[in-house]
Amino acid sequence: MRRFIKIGLLVAVTISFIGCTKSHVRQFVGSAVADGADTEVKYNALECKTLQQRCVQGDFQEWETSNKEIGCSCKRL
């Protein structure tokens, strides 16, 4: 029974990593770093528009990612 659980867990973790692309990993890491710096980060045009509207008393920045998508951040002041 324990062996079955270990194998199942290993398969689940492997499938999870296969489903992640480099950009998703970068977004996850970027968001984790931003959380520690009191900054909110988004990675598509619609979310960036919303973030820009909410970032009234903060430093809003927008950029193009390496895969030609829109990225943005709002650092709270």
N, C-alpha and C positions, 0 to 999 in steps of 0.2 A: 504494500500500500504506500509506504513512504517513497519507494522508488518511482511509482506512478505519479505522485505529486511532484517530485523533483523533475521528472521528464516533462510533465505538463507545464511547469513553471518555466523551464528552459525553452520550450517551444513558444510559449507566450512572449517571453522576452525577445527571442529571436525574431518573431513576426513583428513585434513592435519596432525593433530597430530597422528592419527591412522597409517598413512603411514610412520611415522618416527620411526626408531628403536633406541635403546640405542646408538648403534655405530654411527649412523648418527648425533644424538644429540651431542655426544662427539666430533665428527669431527667438527661440526659447532662451538661449544664452543671453542675447541682448536684453530681453525682457527681465530676466533674473538680475542682471547687473543694474538695469534701470530702477528696479524696485528698491535696491539698496541705496540708490542715489536720489530718491524721492522724485523720480521722473517716470512719466507714462509714455510707452512706445507703442505705435501701431504700424501696420504694414500693408494697408491698401487705401485707395483713394477715398472711399466712403468713410472709413474709420478716421482717416486723417482730417477730413472736412469737419467731422463731429468733434474731434479732439481740438482742432483749431478754435472752434466756437466756444468750447469749454475752458480753454486756456487763456482766461481773461487776465489773471494776475500771475503770469508765468512767462517763461522763455520758450516760444514755439519755434521749432525748426523742422524743415521738410527736405528730403533728399531722394535721389533715385538709387535703388539698391543695385547690386551687381547683376541681378537677373531682370533689370529694367522695370521693377515695380516701384511704387511710391512708398517711402518710409517717412515717419515723422515722430517727433517727441515733444513733450511739454514738461519742462523742469519747473517745479514749484519754487517760487521765490520767497 
